Amino acid sequence: MVARMHAYDPTWRDPDELLFWCHYNKNPTAAPYTDRGHSIDRAVMHKLSERLGFRFSNHTLRRTFGRTAYRAGIPIETIAKLLGHEDVKTTIRYLGIDLDDMGAALSRMYAYQYDLTRRK
């Protein structure tokens, strides 16, 4: 993969981390993949999942990235931009916000309210 990236863009620097970034609006911006037919899955993900011994896809990694960003407190609007979504509603559906997320939000709200009452 590194050799392929260097062939595509000789100025590209290896980030020493596993990162796939292929934005499918018109043309890819970080890899020599086309926006036709999930080529990143065929070219990279399927082979990598076979080597690692468990199945995952580009979609699995995108959802995991989005949920991790959400749980880290990154604004939903920023996550939407990173995922290439034009509408935040798409991002919310994509993240699959669950009971754990809602419980954590309520806990933060109660802690905030508790702090407010202690300041008075």
The 8 nearest C-alpha neighbors of each residue, nearest first, counted from 0:
[[1, 3, 2, 4, 43, 5, 30, 42],
 [2, 0, 4, 3, 5, 13, 6, 12],
 [3, 1, 5, 4, 0, 6, 7, 9],
 [2, 4, 0, 6, 1, 5, 7, 31],
 [3, 5, 7, 1, 6, 2, 8, 0],
 [6, 4, 9, 8, 2, 7, 3, 11],
 [5, 7, 3, 4, 8, 9, 2, 1],
 [6, 8, 4, 5, 31, 3, 9, 30],
 [7, 9, 5, 10, 11, 6, 4, 30],
 [10, 8, 5, 11, 6, 7, 4, 12],
 [9, 11, 8, 12, 5, 7, 4, 6],
 [12, 10, 8, 9, 5, 13, 4, 7],
 [11, 13, 14, 10, 5, 9, 15, 1],
 [12, 14, 15, 11, 1, 16, 4, 5],
 [13, 15, 16, 12, 17, 18, 11, 1],
 [16, 14, 13, 17, 18, 12, 1, 11],
 [17, 15, 14, 18, 13, 19, 12, 1],
 [16, 18, 19, 15, 14, 13, 20, 0],
 [19, 17, 16, 20, 14, 15, 13, 21],
 [20, 18, 21, 17, 29, 30, 57, 39],
 [21, 19, 29, 22, 18, 30, 28, 27],
 [20, 22, 27, 29, 23, 30, 28, 19],
 [21, 23, 27, 24, 28, 20, 83, 26],
 [22, 24, 34, 27, 25, 26, 21, 33],
 [25, 23, 22, 26, 27, 34, 83, 21],
 [24, 26, 23, 34, 27, 22, 33, 28],
 [27, 25, 24, 23, 28, 34, 33, 22],
 [28, 26, 22, 21, 23, 29, 30, 32],
 [27, 29, 30, 22, 21, 26, 20, 31],
 [30, 28, 21, 27, 20, 31, 22, 4],
 [29, 31, 32, 27, 28, 21, 4, 7],
 [30, 32, 7, 33, 27, 29, 4, 3],
 [33, 31, 30, 38, 27, 39, 34, 21],
 [32, 34, 35, 38, 27, 26, 31, 23],
 [33, 35, 23, 26, 36, 32, 37, 25],
 [36, 34, 33, 37, 38, 32, 23, 39],
 [35, 37, 38, 34, 33, 39, 41, 40],
 [38, 36, 40, 39, 35, 41, 34, 33],
 [37, 39, 41, 40, 36, 42, 32, 33],
 [38, 40, 42, 41, 37, 43, 32, 44],
 [41, 39, 44, 38, 37, 43, 42, 45],
 [42, 40, 38, 39, 45, 43, 44, 37],
 [43, 41, 39, 40, 38, 44, 45, 46],
 [42, 44, 46, 40, 39, 41, 45, 47],
 [43, 45, 40, 47, 46, 56, 48, 41],
 [46, 44, 48, 47, 41, 40, 43, 49],
 [47, 45, 49, 44, 48, 43, 50, 42],
 [46, 48, 44, 50, 49, 45, 43, 51],
 [47, 49, 51, 45, 54, 50, 53, 46],
 [50, 48, 52, 46, 47, 51, 45, 53],
 [51, 49, 47, 48, 52, 46, 53, 45],
 [52, 50, 48, 49, 53, 47, 54, 46],
 [51, 53, 49, 50, 48, 54, 47, 55],
 [52, 54, 48, 51, 49, 55, 50, 47],
 [55, 53, 48, 56, 52, 49, 45, 51],
 [56, 54, 59, 48, 53, 57, 44, 60],
 [57, 55, 59, 58, 44, 40, 60, 45],
 [56, 58, 60, 59, 40, 61, 44, 55],
 [57, 59, 61, 56, 60, 62, 55, 63],
 [60, 58, 56, 62, 57, 61, 55, 63],
 [59, 61, 63, 57, 58, 62, 64, 56],
 [62, 60, 58, 64, 63, 59, 65, 57],
 [63, 61, 65, 59, 64, 60, 66, 94],
 [64, 62, 60, 66, 61, 65, 67, 59],
 [63, 65, 61, 67, 62, 66, 60, 68],
 [64, 66, 62, 68, 63, 67, 69, 61],
 [67, 65, 69, 63, 68, 94, 64, 62],
 [66, 68, 70, 64, 69, 65, 63, 71],
 [67, 69, 71, 65, 66, 70, 73, 64],
 [70, 68, 66, 72, 71, 67, 73, 65],
 [69, 71, 67, 72, 68, 66, 73, 100],
 [72, 70, 68, 69, 73, 67, 66, 74],
 [71, 73, 70, 69, 74, 68, 75, 67],
 [72, 74, 69, 68, 71, 75, 77, 78],
 [75, 73, 77, 76, 72, 78, 69, 68],
 [74, 76, 78, 77, 79, 73, 69, 87],
 [77, 75, 79, 74, 78, 87, 80, 73],
 [78, 76, 80, 79, 74, 75, 81, 73],
 [77, 79, 81, 75, 80, 76, 82, 65],
 [78, 80, 84, 76, 82, 77, 81, 90],
 [81, 79, 83, 77, 78, 82, 84, 76],
 [82, 80, 78, 83, 79, 77, 84, 65],
 [81, 83, 79, 80, 84, 78, 61, 65],
 [84, 82, 80, 81, 79, 85, 22, 24],
 [85, 83, 79, 86, 82, 80, 90, 89],
 [84, 86, 83, 87, 79, 80, 89, 90],
 [85, 87, 88, 84, 89, 90, 79, 76],
 [86, 88, 90, 89, 79, 76, 91, 85],
 [89, 87, 91, 86, 90, 92, 93, 84],
 [88, 90, 92, 87, 91, 86, 93, 84],
 [89, 91, 93, 87, 88, 92, 79, 94],
 [90, 92, 88, 94, 93, 89, 87, 95],
 [93, 91, 89, 95, 90, 94, 88, 96],
 [92, 94, 90, 91, 95, 89, 62, 65],
 [95, 93, 91, 66, 92, 96, 90, 62],
 [94, 96, 92, 93, 97, 91, 66, 62],
 [95, 97, 94, 100, 91, 98, 101, 92],
 [98, 96, 100, 99, 95, 101, 102, 94],
 [97, 99, 101, 100, 102, 96, 103, 104],
 [100, 98, 102, 101, 97, 103, 96, 104],
 [99, 101, 103, 97, 98, 102, 96, 104],
 [100, 102, 98, 104, 103, 99, 105, 97],
 [103, 101, 99, 105, 104, 100, 98, 106],
 [102, 104, 106, 100, 101, 105, 99, 107],
 [105, 103, 101, 107, 102, 106, 108, 100],
 [104, 106, 108, 102, 107, 103, 109, 101],
 [107, 105, 103, 109, 108, 104, 110, 102],
 [108, 106, 110, 104, 105, 109, 111, 103],
 [107, 109, 105, 111, 106, 110, 112, 104],
 [110, 108, 112, 106, 111, 107, 113, 105],
 [111, 109, 113, 107, 108, 112, 106, 114],
 [110, 112, 108, 114, 109, 113, 107, 115],
 [113, 111, 115, 109, 114, 110, 108, 116],
 [112, 114, 110, 116, 115, 111, 109, 117],
 [115, 113, 111, 117, 112, 116, 110, 118],
 [116, 114, 112, 118, 113, 117, 111, 119],
 [115, 117, 113, 118, 114, 119, 112, 111],
 [116, 118, 114, 115, 119, 113, 112, 111],
 [119, 117, 115, 116, 114, 113, 112, 111],
 [118, 116, 117, 115, 114, 113, 112, 111]]
